[in-house]
């Protein structure tokens, strides 16, 4: 799918120019970083499976706004747009020291590294997680208890190249299943005989978000803070050219 086609498909869903550009920025970023499961294929998924749930008139709402805490509600908007609104608002009014932002009714959220990177580009340390449909079952068997809940951490750098770690505790993402790149059987905690660690992380993130949101729906939690130091340049020097998390792909 070409960029112009991607924008046209989003506009055909009823979105205005501002929403189209926010959604496109996310999908295009994922595509360029090799995360095709969160890229243009998701536009087709929205058209195919989410069209009945899409409300182009819906707008996320900030319910609480304190210096160190905010609460948002999606109000029927796609999670992509809710997190976009959170990021834009945070960059417009960054915290004096640190802030926790809780977003309720926030699904789907996509590639969390996209939002974390934007916060880091704005000079903030960012930690972001979000819940998703339960797909990870205990290693002992039984029904799924946790989503493929990703965790993104972004640290800004004086050289303009933040480190962005964005990891899901699942061996494969559901997005790659949707686009036919991997079988559903690969949506399991990663780690082989140590997979109980990934499952524990998924459960911990599930409960973290669940404890801070006030309704039985998917949500997200963002922590942002002003950095007190600049550790990334020293890490890059020590890495001696090794590609660090979040660096642009170098190609084949």
Phi, psi and omega per residue, in radians:
X1 nan 2.268 3.122
X2 -1.412 2.724 3.118
X3 -0.957 -0.726 -3.127
X4 -1.157 -0.618 3.095
X5 -1.200 -0.683 3.125
X6 -1.050 -0.808 3.126
X7 -1.091 -0.717 -3.122
X8 -1.131 -0.690 3.129
X9 -1.139 -0.668 3.112
X10 -1.187 -0.719 3.106
X11 -1.113 -0.591 3.136
X12 -1.178 -0.333 3.069
X13 -1.393 -0.073 3.073
X14 1.842 0.033 -3.084
X15 -1.395 2.550 3.061
X16 -1.393 3.079 -3.016
X17 -1.035 -0.761 -3.103
X18 -1.103 -0.766 3.134
X19 -1.197 -0.694 3.099
X20 -1.013 -0.795 -3.096
X21 -1.182 -0.641 3.103
X22 -1.144 -0.778 3.126
X23 -1.174 -0.779 -3.128
X24 -1.069 -0.717 -3.131
X25 -1.011 -0.704 3.121
X26 -1.172 -0.910 -3.089
X27 -1.121 -0.688 -3.128
X28 -1.200 -0.676 3.086
X29 -1.062 -0.794 3.122
X30 -1.079 -0.747 -3.132
X31 -1.071 -0.798 -3.098
X32 -1.188 -0.440 -3.128
X33 -1.670 0.194 3.070
X34 1.384 0.247 3.126
X35 -1.757 1.157 -2.997
X36 -1.093 -0.451 3.114
X37 -1.129 -0.328 3.069
X38 -1.969 0.175 -3.071
X39 -1.654 -2.446 -3.050
X40 -1.058 -0.457 3.127
X41 -1.055 -0.440 3.131
X42 -1.259 -0.392 3.062
X43 -1.178 -0.730 3.078
X44 -1.108 -0.677 3.106
X45 -1.112 -0.744 3.095
X46 -1.036 -0.744 -3.126
X47 -1.189 -0.657 -3.035
X48 -1.449 -0.739 -2.961
X49 -2.051 -0.265 -3.063
X50 -2.043 0.022 -3.038
X51 -0.986 -0.689 -3.112
X52 -1.217 -0.313 -3.135
X53 -1.733 -0.110 -3.087
X54 -1.406 2.247 3.063
X55 -2.209 1.679 -3.091
X56 -1.053 -0.321 -3.132
X57 -1.526 -0.190 -3.099
X58 -1.219 2.494 3.130
X59 -2.350 2.314 3.079
X60 -1.057 2.616 -3.124
X61 -2.194 2.354 3.023
X62 -1.519 2.012 -3.065
X63 -1.549 -0.598 -3.141
X64 -2.367 2.476 -3.140
X65 -2.510 1.706 3.034
X66 -2.037 2.958 -3.116
X67 -1.031 -0.727 -3.048
X68 -1.887 0.038 -3.114
X69 -2.658 2.409 2.986
X70 -2.370 2.604 3.026
X71 -2.219 2.268 3.132
X72 -2.095 2.766 3.038
X73 -2.333 2.376 -3.102
X74 -1.137 -0.512 3.141
X75 0.931 0.594 3.102
X76 1.628 -0.119 3.091
X77 -1.354 2.665 3.051
X78 -1.052 2.562 3.136
X79 -1.001 -0.585 3.075
X80 -0.925 -0.788 -3.072
X81 -1.324 -0.538 3.085
X82 -1.152 -0.818 3.125
X83 -1.180 -0.589 3.058
X84 -1.061 -0.747 3.127
X85 -1.136 -0.701 3.108
X86 -1.071 -0.796 -3.116
X87 -1.111 -0.823 -3.116
X88 -1.079 -0.751 -3.139
X89 -1.150 -0.656 -3.136
X90 -1.176 -0.708 3.124
X91 -1.228 -0.541 3.090
X92 -1.250 -0.595 -3.141
X93 -2.368 1.320 -3.109
X94 -1.191 2.755 -3.131
X95 -1.264 2.703 3.045
X96 -1.152 -0.717 3.092
X97 -2.196 -1.101 -3.087
X98 -2.685 2.786 -3.140
X99 -2.649 2.464 2.969
X100 -1.820 2.284 3.096
X101 -2.081 2.167 3.096
X102 -1.892 2.215 3.134
X103 -2.027 2.143 -3.118
X104 -1.779 2.717 3.140
X105 0.898 1.000 -3.002
X106 -2.179 1.606 3.129
X107 -2.721 2.470 -0.154
X108 -1.449 2.771 -3.082
X109 -1.917 -0.392 3.028
X110 1.322 -2.482 -3.068
X111 -1.422 1.777 -3.037
X112 -1.139 -0.455 3.105
X113 -1.039 -0.463 3.117
X114 -1.070 -0.807 -3.112
X115 -1.294 -0.721 3.141
X116 -1.077 -0.697 3.121
X117 -1.106 -0.729 3.131
X118 -1.070 -0.683 3.101
X119 -1.163 -0.726 3.116
X120 -1.160 -0.678 3.077
X121 -1.073 -0.445 3.086
X122 -1.539 0.126 3.049
X123 1.618 0.195 -3.089
X124 -1.935 2.465 2.905
X125 -1.290 2.365 -3.058
X126 -2.354 2.421 2.992
X127 -2.241 2.258 -3.029
X128 -2.466 2.317 3.017
X129 -2.419 2.811 -3.136
X130 -2.674 2.617 3.116
X131 -1.645 2.830 -3.081
X132 -2.615 2.995 -3.129
X133 -0.936 2.475 -3.104
X134 -1.097 2.091 -3.141
X135 -2.363 -0.230 -3.100
X136 -1.782 2.102 -3.140
X137 -1.734 2.755 3.054
X138 -1.034 2.674 -3.135
X139 -1.129 -0.413 3.134
X140 -1.366 -0.126 3.140
X141 1.816 3.044 -3.123
X142 1.932 -3.000 -3.087
X143 -1.313 2.614 3.069
X144 -1.028 2.435 -3.110
X145 -2.053 -0.276 -3.077
X146 -2.459 2.704 3.039
X147 -1.404 3.120 3.071
X148 -1.469 0.863 -2.919
X149 -1.022 1.905 -3.114
X150 -1.381 2.812 3.056
X151 -2.321 2.141 3.129
X152 -2.033 2.340 3.096
X153 -2.245 2.214 -3.137
X154 -2.233 2.310 -3.127
X155 -2.162 2.122 -3.113
X156 -1.231 2.886 -3.112
X157 -2.494 2.541 3.115
X158 -1.157 -0.307 3.111
X159 -1.550 0.074 3.106
X160 1.363 0.190 -3.135
X161 -2.142 1.480 -3.124
X162 -1.157 2.706 2.963
X163 -1.614 2.241 -3.099
X164 -2.243 1.871 3.081
X165 -1.736 2.137 -3.093
X166 -2.330 1.849 -2.983
X167 -2.318 2.388 2.991
X168 -1.803 2.509 3.098
X169 -1.298 0.109 3.129
X170 -1.723 2.539 3.095
X171 -1.037 -0.679 3.130
X172 -2.368 2.649 3.102
X173 -1.490 2.704 3.087
X174 -1.165 -0.491 3.092
X175 -1.063 -0.659 3.109
X176 -1.245 -0.501 3.023
X177 -1.166 -0.781 -3.113
X178 -1.063 -0.612 -3.122
X179 -1.596 0.106 3.050
X180 1.378 0.304 -3.099
X181 -1.538 -0.276 -3.127
X182 -2.664 2.646 3.141
X183 -1.361 2.705 3.114
X184 -1.002 -0.450 -3.128
X185 -1.127 -0.284 3.116
X186 -1.468 -0.098 3.098
X187 -1.498 1.362 -3.121
X188 -2.447 2.800 3.077
X189 -1.011 2.350 -3.126
X190 -1.387 2.809 3.024
X191 2.115 0.008 3.121
X192 1.037 -2.158 -3.110
X193 -1.320 -0.045 3.046
X194 -1.912 0.295 -3.054
X195 -1.145 -0.306 3.099
X196 -1.077 -0.444 3.110
X197 -1.213 -0.755 3.112
X198 -1.153 -0.665 3.122
X199 -1.139 -0.701 3.104
X200 -1.091 -0.710 3.104
X201 -1.107 -0.774 3.128
X202 -1.050 -0.754 3.125
X203 -1.153 -0.725 3.128
X204 -1.054 -0.765 3.122
X205 -1.178 -0.657 3.095
X206 -1.012 -0.817 -3.081
X207 -1.297 -0.592 3.083
X208 -1.013 -0.904 -3.136
X209 -1.155 -0.733 -3.128
X210 -1.092 -0.577 -3.134
X211 -1.294 -0.433 -3.064
X212 -1.733 -0.298 3.065
X213 -1.634 2.761 -2.968
X214 -1.936 0.186 3.097
X215 -2.560 2.814 -3.060
X216 -1.433 1.365 -3.137
X217 -2.679 2.940 3.128
X218 -1.232 2.584 -3.110
X219 -2.590 -3.093 3.137
X220 -2.526 2.653 3.073
X221 -2.271 2.289 -3.141
X222 -2.142 2.304 2.983
X223 -2.033 2.202 3.074
X224 -2.190 2.557 3.141
X225 -2.636 2.621 3.039
X226 -1.357 2.289 -3.120
X227 -1.214 2.580 3.074
X228 -1.802 -0.187 -3.122
X229 -2.566 3.120 -3.050
X230 -2.315 1.287 -2.995
X231 -1.412 -0.261 -2.993
X232 -1.165 -0.807 -3.133
X233 -0.985 -0.705 3.121
X234 -1.147 -0.663 3.097
X235 -1.117 -0.739 3.132
X236 -1.115 -0.673 3.108
X237 -1.124 -0.728 3.126
X238 -1.192 -0.551 -3.105
X239 -1.295 -0.297 3.069
X240 0.901 0.911 3.044
X241 1.535 -0.058 3.090
X242 -1.126 2.404 3.118
X243 -1.201 2.153 -3.131
X244 -1.675 2.817 -3.130
X245 -0.936 2.275 3.108
X246 1.601 -0.178 3.086
X247 -1.176 2.636 -3.133
X248 -1.086 2.479 3.073
X249 -0.984 2.520 -3.122
X250 -1.616 -0.089 3.135
X251 1.592 3.030 -3.082
X252 -1.191 nan nan
